[in-house]
Amino acid sequence: MAEISASMVKELREMTGAGMMDCKKALVATEGNMDEAVEFLRKNGQAKAETKASRIAAEGICKIATSGDKVAAVVEVNSETDFVAKNEQFQTFVAQVAELVVAGDYADLDALLAAPFDGAKTVKDALVEKVATIGENLNIRRFAKVTAESGCIMTYTHGGGRIGVIVEAATDVVNDSIKEALSNVAMQIAALYPKYVSRDEISADFIEHEKEIIRAQIMNDPKESKKPENVIEGMISGRVNKELKEISLVDQIYVKALDGKQTVGEYVAQVAKENSAAFSIKRFVRFETGEGIEKKNEDFAAEVAKQMNA
């Protein structure tokens, strides 16, 4: 049996990105044949991909790709750990998927996973390979593509890909001033997480539901519940109005406002006037990595120790 040296393990690890112990086992199983060891890892890794799929992938990154100032796409791909999210191989893969989205027309995630990727493979094939070589459950969670029909788009990425934002403007003027304003609005969206462009997009059902919740909160308060009905109605109206200002982009206080009072809508109107433009925010997309995914609290040190002792 061929002797398995540390340099052989290192070489195989660099070729495949697999774990050190996995590389050693592969070389032992193939008696030091590097090509067979690579194949062994691929097969073994793909077999493990199914079990890894049960593990929660709540970390990861959002990548944005653009085509001029008219088209942009954002993709969120999740990993189990922040460590892998910073891995160059992982980041390159996510960037490639984003480029596919901006160049293509995919109706849903299934269509994207079935798309050709780097030759004969599909995106799903490439994803399975990455699961095998990186050693964590990876998941292409969602994507969005925005095409500006009568205006332009601006993108913003925050925290190394923790948050990805695309903003579309309807405008008859596209210059540096308009683009700077859009960039500022994109940063606003990243920071303050509006859910709608304006109140016009908020359904009456949503507003009524919020009123019911606030009324219940008031009636459960021993002091507030004793107030006259007209006062209670005023309290409900005030609290709902405050909430709508927080979730409506154009009603939010613009974070760069010098007076601390100017809203985003007023800022956009100011820029429109200064540039003699019909300029408004049409829509936006905001992805935040892992939002809505329940994360497990794990002892990473214990996990490493467990693997080393296996």
Secondary structure as UniProt FT lines:
FT   HELIX           6..16
FT   HELIX           20..29
FT   TURN            30..32
FT   HELIX           34..52
FT   TURN            53..54
FT   STRAND          59..67
FT   TURN            68..70
FT   STRAND          71..79
FT   HELIX           82..85
FT   HELIX           88..103
FT   HELIX           109..113
FT   HELIX           123..134
FT   STRAND          139..147
FT   STRAND          151..158
FT   TURN            159..162
FT   STRAND          163..170
FT   HELIX           176..192
FT   HELIX           199..201
FT   HELIX           204..219
FT   TURN            222..223
FT   HELIX           224..226
FT   HELIX           229..247
FT   HELIX           249..251
FT   TURN            255..256
FT   HELIX           264..274
FT   TURN            275..276
FT   STRAND          280..288
FT   TURN            289..292
FT   HELIX           300..308
//
